[in-house]
Amino acid sequence: MKTLLLAGAMALASTPALADQTDLSFPVHDIIITSNIPAVNISVRNMSASTDPAQRNLRMVSADPVIQVNGQVWCKSYNTADTAALRARVVYGDAHVVAAHNGADLLAIGPWSPSPVQSFSGTHTLENVAINSTMNLPDSWNGGVNLAGFNPVEFVEGRLEHFVAQNAGSEADFLRIDDVFVTTVTLNLVGWCSYDSQNVSGEYAGLRAVEVPVHVFYHGDPDIQDVVTQYGGAGTVAAQQPPRSRGVTRANGADTRPPARAVTPARAEYRGGVNVASGDVNGDGYEDAPQGGAGGFDAAGMAAALLLPAVQNNQDEEELPCRVREEQPAGQRLGRAALGMLIRAQGNGDGNSLRERAINVAADEVEGCERY
């Protein structure tokens, strides 16, 4: 990238001043610039010790440009008045000639960085000008409105703002890369002529303005990095939780599981030979269920738990006769009856307990009978 800056400087160094214009009061015939005004090269760097783009400290690191201006102040000649070239100077910026108390002069607002005045004898209508003019430039910018002329740091900051606004990249992307920005600054050669007649007497100004190309070389800072906002990491501040967020439930050191249960839920407790509910989320739900002789769970008890609702009134009811739902062949009816008897044998004949009633319901279903 340094080679790019060097090549750009060589290519731009010979760029001449752009087209000019004049603003002349009536006794001034012309203001002439005879020298070639070269382009101005300025360097800007980030001088901050921080690599954070927000903490940048852009500075102009080159010397103020000095421009040699050669030319002429040429006053008109009259038969009825005396005229002569009085003085000349160079100013920068937006300059205008306006009427003054004793003739015509420069408008005070606009011009900046005036050069020393070159004075003449006041006896000739044409005088040569040779002025070394320093373009005084600020080396920093603190923001705000600039009324003091061209500020190269403000100019680079403006290019950075445009770069980000166009979604071309981040501030760090801009600040890392060498670049050259081209603009112009107005140089004005101003001359004054005297005019003395029987009726009018005074000093009158005129100027010629040329646009001088200015090349602002920004030297990229390769160490600049985007700052990643991180929450909850080492050396960072944890972000506040939004109002709608819920706190994390902590259980046995795990943040993603529900709290572990220390006791069996009430809905899984074994009551009166019947499990009121079967299973639950964090366990099998049968911790207190009756076990059979082989050490396993009582199958009949488990079946009853599956068939009965969680809450059921336990009251005595009159036993109703069994009615077969449909006609069945004798062999099939006999087989169903035998299977029903085996199921009923699991009970104790009480008929009133929840377990006993569940067994009877299962047996009736097998036998194909209904009780109305």
C-alpha positions in Angstrom: 0.0 0.0 0.0 2.9 2.3 0.6 3.9 1.8 -3.1 0.4 2.8 -4.0 0.7 6.0 -2.1 4.1 6.8 -3.7 2.8 6.0 -7.2 -0.2 8.2 -6.5 2.0 11.1 -5.3 4.2 10.9 -8.4 1.1 10.9 -10.7 -0.6 13.8 -9.0 2.4 16.0 -8.3 2.3 17.7 -11.7 -1.4 18.4 -11.6 -1.8 22.2 -12.4 -4.2 24.6 -10.8 -7.7 24.6 -12.2 -9.5 27.3 -14.2 -9.5 30.7 -12.6 -11.8 33.7 -12.2 -11.5 37.4 -11.4 -13.3 40.0 -9.2 -12.0 43.5 -10.2 -13.0 46.9 -9.1 -13.1 49.6 -11.7 -9.5 51.0 -11.6 -8.0 47.5 -11.7 -7.3 46.3 -15.2 -6.2 42.8 -14.3 -4.5 40.6 -11.7 -2.3 38.0 -13.3 -0.7 34.8 -12.0 2.2 33.8 -14.1 3.7 30.9 -12.1 2.6 27.3 -12.3 0.7 26.5 -9.1 1.4 22.8 -8.2 -0.9 20.5 -6.4 -0.6 20.3 -2.7 0.1 17.0 -1.0 -0.9 16.5 2.7 -0.4 13.4 4.9 -2.8 12.3 7.7 -2.2 9.5 10.1 -3.9 7.9 13.2 -1.6 8.9 16.1 -3.7 7.2 18.8 -2.1 4.6 21.1 -5.4 2.7 21.0 -6.4 0.2 18.4 -10.1 1.0 19.0 -11.5 3.0 16.0 -13.6 5.1 18.4 -10.4 6.2 20.1 -8.7 7.3 16.9 -6.6 10.5 16.9 -6.2 11.6 13.3 -3.5 14.2 12.7 -1.9 16.0 9.8 1.7 14.9 10.0 3.1 16.9 7.0 4.4 20.4 7.1 2.2 23.3 6.0 2.4 23.7 2.2 4.3 26.7 0.9 3.4 28.0 -2.6 5.4 30.4 -4.6 3.1 32.8 -6.4 4.4 35.0 -9.2 2.3 37.4 -11.1 1.4 41.1 -11.8 -0.9 43.8 -10.5 -2.0 45.8 -13.5 -3.9 49.1 -12.9 -5.8 51.1 -15.5 -4.5 54.4 -16.9 -6.7 57.6 -17.2 -6.1 61.0 -18.7 -8.1 62.7 -15.9 -6.9 60.6 -12.9 -3.8 59.2 -11.5 -3.5 55.4 -10.8 -0.8 53.2 -9.4 -0.2 49.7 -8.1 0.1 49.8 -4.3 0.5 46.3 -2.9 -0.4 42.6 -3.2 -0.9 39.5 -1.1 -2.2 36.0 -1.3 -5.2 34.7 0.7 -7.0 31.3 0.6 -10.7 30.5 0.6 -13.8 32.3 -0.6 -12.8 35.9 -1.3 -14.9 38.7 -2.7 -14.3 42.4 -3.5 -16.8 44.8 -1.9 -17.3 48.5 -1.6 -15.5 50.1 1.3 -15.4 53.5 3.1 -12.4 54.6 0.9 -12.8 52.6 -2.2 -13.1 48.8 -2.5 -11.6 46.1 -0.3 -11.9 42.3 0.5 -14.9 41.1 2.4 -13.6 40.2 5.8 -15.5 36.9 6.1 -14.3 34.0 4.0 -10.5 34.4 3.3 -8.0 32.7 5.5 -4.3 32.2 5.9 -3.2 35.6 4.5 0.4 35.9 3.3 2.7 38.9 4.1 1.9 42.0 2.0 4.2 42.9 -0.8 4.2 46.7 -1.2 5.2 48.7 -4.3 6.4 52.2 -4.8 3.1 53.6 -5.9 4.4 55.2 -9.0 3.7 52.5 -11.7 0.5 51.1 -13.0 2.1 47.6 -13.6 4.1 45.8 -10.9 5.5 42.3 -10.6 4.5 40.1 -7.7 6.6 37.4 -6.0 5.1 36.0 -2.8 6.0 32.8 -0.8 2.6 31.9 0.6 2.1 29.4 3.4 -1.2 27.5 3.5 -1.7 27.3 7.3 -3.6 24.2 8.0 -4.8 22.8 11.4 -3.3 19.5 12.3 -6.3 18.2 14.2 -10.1 18.5 14.4 -12.4 18.3 17.4 -15.7 18.3 15.6 -18.1 21.1 15.2 -18.5 23.8 12.5 -15.3 24.8 10.8 -15.0 28.5 10.0 -11.2 28.6 9.8 -10.7 27.3 6.3 -9.7 23.9 5.0 -9.0 21.2 7.6 -7.5 18.0 6.2 -8.4 16.0 9.3 -12.0 17.1 9.1 -11.9 16.2 5.4 -10.7 12.6 6.1 -13.3 12.2 8.9 -15.9 13.2 6.3 -14.7 10.6 3.9 -14.8 8.0 6.7 -18.4 9.0 7.6 -19.4 8.7 3.9 -17.6 5.3 3.7 -19.6 3.9 6.6 -22.9 5.5 5.5 -22.6 3.8 2.1 -22.2 0.4 3.9 -18.8 0.0 2.3 -17.4 -1.3 5.6 -16.7 -0.4 9.2 -14.7 2.4 10.6 -11.8 0.0 11.2 -12.0 -1.2 7.6 -11.5 2.5 6.5 -8.8 3.3 8.9 -6.7 0.2 8.1 -6.2 1.0 4.4 -4.0 3.6 2.7 -5.9 6.0 0.5 -5.7 9.3 -1.4 -8.5 11.8 -1.4 -8.6 14.7 -3.9 -10.2 18.1 -3.3 -9.4 21.7 -4.1 -8.6 24.9 -2.2 -9.0 28.3 -3.6 -5.9 30.5 -3.9 -6.5 34.2 -4.4 -3.9 36.7 -5.6 -5.1 40.2 -4.5 -3.8 43.5 -5.7 -4.7 47.1 -4.8 -4.6 50.1 -7.1 -4.9 53.8 -6.1 -7.2 56.1 -8.0 -7.0 59.9 -7.6 -9.1 62.4 -9.5 -10.7 65.7 -8.8 -13.9 64.0 -7.6 -12.9 60.5 -6.5 -10.0 59.3 -4.4 -9.3 55.9 -2.8 -7.8 52.4 -2.9 -9.5 49.7 -4.9 -8.9 46.0 -4.8 -9.1 43.2 -7.4 -8.3 39.5 -7.3 -7.7 36.4 -9.3 -8.8 33.1 -7.9 -7.5 29.7 -8.9 -8.4 26.3 -7.6 -5.4 24.4 -6.3 -5.7 20.6 -6.3 -5.1 19.1 -2.8 -4.2 15.5 -2.4 -4.8 14.2 1.1 -2.8 11.0 1.6 -4.3 8.9 4.4 -1.7 6.4 5.8 -3.6 3.4 7.0 -3.2 2.0 10.5 -2.9 -1.8 10.2 -3.4 -2.4 13.9 -6.9 -0.9 14.0 -9.5 -3.6 14.8 -13.3 -3.7 15.1 -14.3 -3.9 18.7 -16.6 -6.9 19.3 -19.1 -6.3 22.0 -19.1 -9.4 24.2 -21.3 -10.1 27.2 -20.5 -12.4 30.0 -16.9 -13.2 29.0 -13.8 -12.6 31.0 -13.2 -8.9 31.6 -16.6 -7.9 30.3 -19.7 -6.6 31.9 -22.7 -8.9 31.7 -25.6 -7.5 29.8 -28.8 -6.7 31.8 -31.5 -9.2 31.2 -34.6 -7.7 29.5 -37.7 -7.5 31.7 -39.3 -10.5 29.9 -36.4 -12.9 30.5 -36.8 -15.5 33.2 -34.2 -16.5 35.7 -32.4 -19.9 35.2 -33.6 -22.7 37.4 -30.6 -24.4 38.9 -30.9 -28.2 39.8 -28.0 -30.4 40.7 -25.6 -28.3 38.9 -27.5 -28.4 35.6 -28.9 -25.3 34.0 -31.0 -27.0 31.3 -33.0 -29.6 33.2 -36.0 -29.2 35.5 -35.3 -29.5 39.3 -34.8 -33.0 40.5 -37.6 -34.4 42.7 -36.8 -35.6 46.2 -40.2 -37.4 46.7 -42.7 -39.1 44.4 -45.4 -36.7 43.2 -48.8 -37.1 44.9 -50.4 -38.2 41.6 -48.1 -41.2 41.5 -48.6 -42.4 45.0 -50.1 -45.9 45.5 -53.5 -45.8 47.2 -55.7 -48.7 48.2 -54.1 -51.2 45.7 -54.5 -48.8 42.7 -51.9 -46.4 41.2 -53.9 -43.3 40.7 -51.6 -42.3 37.7 -49.0 -44.1 35.8 -45.5 -42.7 35.3 -44.3 -39.1 35.4 -41.7 -36.9 33.7 -38.7 -37.5 35.9 -39.3 -41.0 37.0 -41.3 -44.2 36.5 -44.1 -43.1 38.9 -44.3 -46.5 40.6 -41.9 -46.2 43.4 -44.5 -47.3 46.0 -46.5 -49.7 43.8 -47.1 -53.3 45.0 -44.7 -55.9 43.7 -45.5 -59.5 42.8 -43.8 -62.6 44.1 -40.9 -62.4 41.5 -40.0 -58.9 42.7 -41.6 -57.2 39.7 -44.6 -54.9 39.7 -48.1 -56.4 40.2 -49.4 -56.6 36.6 -53.0 -56.5 37.7 -52.4 -53.5 39.9 -50.7 -51.7 37.0 -53.5 -52.6 34.6 -56.0 -51.1 37.1 -54.0 -48.0 37.3 -54.1 -47.6 33.5 -57.9 -48.2 33.4 -59.0 -45.9 36.2 -59.1 -42.1 36.3 -57.0 -40.1 38.8 -60.0 -39.4 41.1 -62.9 -41.8 41.5 -65.6 -42.1 44.1 -65.4 -45.4 46.0 -69.0 -46.3 46.8 -71.1 -49.5 47.0 -73.2 -50.2 44.0 -75.7 -53.1 43.3 -74.2 -55.8 41.1 -76.1 -55.9 37.7 -76.5 -59.0 35.6 -74.2 -59.6 32.7 -75.9 -59.5 29.3 -74.0 -60.8 26.2 -73.7 -58.0 23.6 -74.2 -60.3 20.6 -74.8 -63.9 19.8 -71.7 -66.0 19.9 -71.0 -69.6 18.8 -71.0 -72.0 21.8 -67.3 -72.8 21.6 -66.3 -69.1 21.4 -68.7 -68.2 24.2 -67.2 -71.0 26.4 -63.6 -69.8 25.7 -64.5 -66.2 26.6 -66.1 -67.3 29.8 -63.1 -69.3 30.8 -60.8 -66.4 30.1 -63.1 -64.1 32.1 -63.0 -66.5 35.0 -59.1 -66.4 35.0 -59.2 -62.6 35.1 -61.7 -62.6 37.9 -59.6 -65.0 39.9 -57.0 -62.2 40.3 -59.5 -60.5 42.7 -60.6 -61.4 46.2 -64.3 -61.4 45.5 -64.9 -58.2 47.4 -66.3 -56.3 44.4 -66.2 -52.9 46.1 -62.5 -52.0 46.0 -61.2 -50.0 43.0 -58.9 -52.8 42.1 -61.7 -55.4 42.3 -64.0 -53.3 40.1 -61.2 -52.8 37.5 -60.7 -56.5 37.3 -64.4 -57.1 36.8 -64.6 -54.5 34.0 -61.7 -56.2 32.2 -63.4 -59.6 32.6 -66.7 -58.3 31.3 -64.9 -56.9 28.3 -63.4 -60.3 27.5 -66.6 -62.1 28.0 -68.5 -59.7 25.8 -71.2 -58.9 28.4 -72.7 -55.6 29.4 -74.3 -54.6 32.7 -77.2 -52.1 32.5 
